[in-house]
Amino acid sequence: MAALMTLASLSGCIFEDDGGGQTEDVLAVFKFSPSTNIKAGTTVTFDASDSTPSDGSLTYRWNFDSEGSIDIDATGRTATWSFDEAKTYQIRLEVSNGQETSEQTRELKVAPESAEPPEAVIRQYADGEDCEDETIDEDRSILVWICARDKSTTDRSVTESVTIELDASDSEPGDASSQYIPTDGYRWDLNLDEDKDNDGDSENDDDLVGETVQWTNVQPGEYEIGLTVTNSVDMTDSVTIKVYVNYAGYWNDFEIGGNTSGNPATLDFDTLINYNKESGNTIVKAVMELEYPQDDDDCTPIPGSNNCRAEVNIFAYNEEDEEADNTTDIELDARDDGDCDSDQDCVHLRLSSYLFSDTDSTYGDGEWTMTVQNERVNDFVIDQFVIRLYYK
């Protein structure tokens, strides 16, 4: 093997102390660039600057094809090496402070010079319609709706999930005449922030493997996932895509009790709200819709009172039970939001994304409670209560 080596020995340099006063463990850590699609003859740069401690006390010894050998191919915190033979190499780094020693070994795959990288493609799609039968136009991501119809008031929580189909069948192997993508050459990473295989790349884990896979139990939210395709000559390509899961839950034809002893009657509906900028899982808005008859046909009027005129409201509480908003300021003659009949009240409570952001000035995400409340003495019928969560 013809080799080209460039040394950059920094073991004698003095680095600034971090002032912590504690001795760091000796730990060998290195990365290399390029890290994928390395062809025979390519020069690779190796960097051990993440090794600890970083105070200049370490010496570095590199072996670029160990295979049981203890030969030292390079010293110094950084080095370069050219690999002329197509095969898998075992790269070993040993660091020492004169008293303690640590080693790390990593695989490096070198493909033939004629090899071509594949092209990773994730099929983009959306549900044809949302939960109100409105057409969805989406061609840059995956967008689905969970439509939980006819929910019972014994189940007042948003717990539904959906299965997302992930399809990489449009991916290309590179040189189609001599290369192919094996059945296990499709790796789906469902959490781009977690490096499950500890290879230094958080976007190439194999949470699911296969050309077409089912991602199950996906709850409402915004997600970014990745696909890494590896072809028959160990060349790779990666791509990411956004997945949006919106939600609409419907509770129909139920009653809410009346105010007794000065205590309003309430029904609580629980839902998880996601707003995490770091992970990219952020809600756009949450909308609650309440429809009920204006008058109770079974009501006995109380002289001098409008007790038979229904007035039911929506309240929103965050995880800390702080009230974020309510509909009590909507006048009775203005309760006609949406597609409302003349003898109905229709009120909507819209919560914008800023209410859920992770700043001190807002209410935060997490487990929210949406409460339907009746302050009148009489029981009232509710035609429909809807919770909608929009992540796109």
URZI-V405034 format. One line per field, one symbol per residue. psi: psi as a letter, one per 20 degrees, with the letter a starting at -180 (. if undefined). A space follows every 50 residues. Layout:
# URZI-V405034
psi=???
This chain:
# URZI-V405034
psi=ppqpppqmpjhiqpqpqijhjqpqqppppqrqpqirloqpipppppokii qqrkjjiqqppqojmfliqjqohqrqhqqqqpoipoapqoppppqqjhgq qqqppqqppprqhiqqqroppppqrqqhqaijkpppopjjappqponnql qqiinkqniqrqppppokijqqidnihiqrorhjjoppoiniipnhjkji ojkkrmhqpqgproorlorprpqprqppppaikkqrqqqrqppporqppp oqmrqprrppkjoqpqppppqpppnohgijnpqgqppppppqqhqohjqo qppjqkhioqoprpqppahjkpohrrjijoqhjjmkpbnprhjqpopqop orhhhirkriiairaboqpopppoirhqqqppgpppppooi.
